[in-house]
Amino acid sequence: MRGAAEDRAALEDMVRYARRVAAHTAAGRSVLEGDLSRDGVLYELAIIGEAAGRVSDELRSAHPEVPWRQIIAQRNILVHVYDQLNIDRLWVAVEAVPQLIGQIERILEQLG
């Protein structure tokens, strides 16, 4: 069983990398057309998924408003099916980031 400190660290990683996604894509979808920017966003989204997988089952169960399974599954797709990704699918993930930031920040506030 994971402890509160590990959960907090994973949640903080999720927020940190989600903010980076938001910053990198603030200019809009066109930034994903550049290889370096797209690769950076892909990496950041993968880290979010990896961190989500490190959150304890107990905390995930207590916060069903966060789409944990989808975030983790997205990480697996980004890492293992990278050659079949397209900008449309990637942009859908980017658009979900602001809501995710809010959800995770609320959980962190509750944890104190």
VOGU-3710 file (C-alpha; in Angstrom, 3 decimals, decimal comma):
1> mrgaaedraa> 0,000/0,000/0,000  1,291/3,435/-0,907  1,417/6,189/1,657  0,197/9,754/1,668  3,662/11,123/0,855  3,912/8,989/-2,285  0,403/9,973/-3,364  1,200/13,636/-2,830  4,412/13,363/-4,846  2,604/11,653/-7,731
11> ledmvryarr> -0,192/14,245/-7,692  2,326/17,082/-7,634  4,065/15,543/-10,649  0,734/15,345/-12,448  0,042/19,032/-11,836  3,598/20,087/-12,714  3,567/18,315/-16,060  -0,032/19,303/-16,820  0,941/22,937/-16,356  3,829/22,389/-18,747
21> vaahtaagrs> 1,435/20,965/-21,332  -0,800/24,000/-20,884  2,146/26,376/-21,235  3,515/24,629/-24,319  0,146/24,643/-26,045  -1,087/28,076/-24,962  -0,579/29,421/-28,489  -2,978/26,813/-29,854  -3,043/23,574/-31,722  -0,556/24,689/-34,351
31> vlegdlsrdg> 2,330/24,275/-31,906  1,855/20,510/-32,254  2,925/20,707/-35,876  6,535/21,228/-34,840  8,369/18,011/-34,043  10,089/19,346/-30,939  6,957/20,875/-29,440  4,849/17,828/-30,233  7,463/15,492/-28,765  7,649/17,630/-25,631
41> vlyelaiige> 3,884/17,530/-25,166  3,851/13,781/-25,779  6,498/13,303/-23,107  4,658/15,501/-20,615  1,372/13,662/-21,186  3,162/10,338/-20,750  4,609/11,515/-17,430  1,129/12,535/-16,275  -0,080/9,020/-17,038  2,889/7,430/-15,331
51> aagrvsdelr> 2,316/9,539/-12,212  -1,409/8,703/-12,241  -0,458/5,035/-12,179  1,548/5,643/-9,024  -1,399/7,081/-7,111  -2,750/4,568/-4,620  -5,909/2,634/-5,394  -7,440/4,076/-2,233  -6,955/7,672/-3,332  -8,144/6,908/-6,864
61> sahpevpwrq> -11,275/5,259/-5,469  -11,907/8,285/-3,256  -11,776/10,605/-6,296  -13,765/9,057/-9,135  -14,148/12,492/-10,731  -10,621/12,080/-12,114  -10,514/9,752/-15,138  -7,593/7,746/-13,739  -8,002/4,724/-16,020  -8,188/6,879/-19,147
71> iiaqrnilvh> -5,119/8,882/-18,130  -3,121/5,710/-17,521  -4,405/4,121/-20,743  -3,475/7,271/-22,638  0,072/6,963/-21,324  0,252/3,423/-22,636  -0,975/4,522/-26,055  1,489/7,433/-26,178  4,395/5,183/-25,283  3,518/2,014/-27,171
81> vydqlnidrl> 1,502/3,216/-30,165  3,376/6,458/-30,760  3,679/5,770/-34,488  -0,107/5,841/-34,933  -0,821/9,093/-33,103  -2,208/12,073/-34,891  -2,548/15,703/-33,926  -6,346/15,459/-33,570  -6,100/12,746/-30,922  -3,272/14,542/-29,153
91> wvaveavpql> -5,215/17,804/-29,096  -8,165/16,092/-27,390  -5,801/15,128/-24,564  -4,403/18,661/-24,401  -7,898/20,140/-24,130  -8,605/17,977/-21,061  -5,552/19,302/-19,200  -7,077/22,438/-17,594  -9,859/20,409/-16,005  -7,341/17,838/-14,787
101> igqierileq> -5,218/20,553/-13,183  -8,250/21,801/-11,255  -9,212/18,309/-10,114  -5,738/17,428/-8,895  -5,238/20,787/-7,185  -8,481/20,226/-5,238  -7,268/16,804/-4,125  -3,946/18,280/-3,009  -5,811/20,947/-1,013  -7,851/18,244/0,698
111> lg> -4,694/16,345/1,572  -3,396/19,462/3,295
//
